[in-house]
């Protein structure tokens, strides 16, 4: 998979974040939401071409505009990265799809363990979530797995009748070890039959997260997000 190497500073409430780095697995395509508007639109166009490699210019332009507008909305919600995962289903069964985001918010404490314990306490109060404590190479983290059952109106189904749809979500909260911030890595999918593959994908992502000291990443407090094989 080709490497994407950016040095754009991420911002949260007009503040500059300490550096953060992670790797994306093959099959995951992402753009940096915190680029300026022109760069963000160009990144959205490249994302569309990656996701639809056999598409044509009209499709790329239409979907690029759609994804660019989506990125604008996500930026206001504190999302730093937005991605799409596409994986072939064995035996010609089509393509499994997931969405992927990385959001960052101010956590109010510089001790990652204290922050993680607080997050865990809050998540445990949600009866529909399976909550786990993680000891990642970058420090403590908390994961929550949730399944939701939705009813899709028959106007939007092939059968023409209402159908049930199960959505799965994996969300990992990772306190920064270098400042009072927390990254939230979220994967959502309706392809629950491929849950194991998606679980391995997000495990690889969060397991690769690093919080280098600013002096290790360059002269300024810029953010460096790498995606590699």
ABEGO torsion letter per residue (X at the ends): XBBBBBABBBBBGGBBBBBBBBBBBBGBBBBBAABBAAAAAAAAAAAAAAABAABBAAAAAAAAAAAAAAAAAAAAAGBABBBBBBBBBBGGAEBBBBBBBBBBBBAGBABAAAAAAAAAAAAAABAABBBBBBBBAAEBBBBBBBBBBBBBBAAABAAGBBBBBBBBBBBBBBBBAAEBBBBBBBBBBABAAAAAAAAAAAAAAAAABBBBBAAAAEABBBBBBBBBX
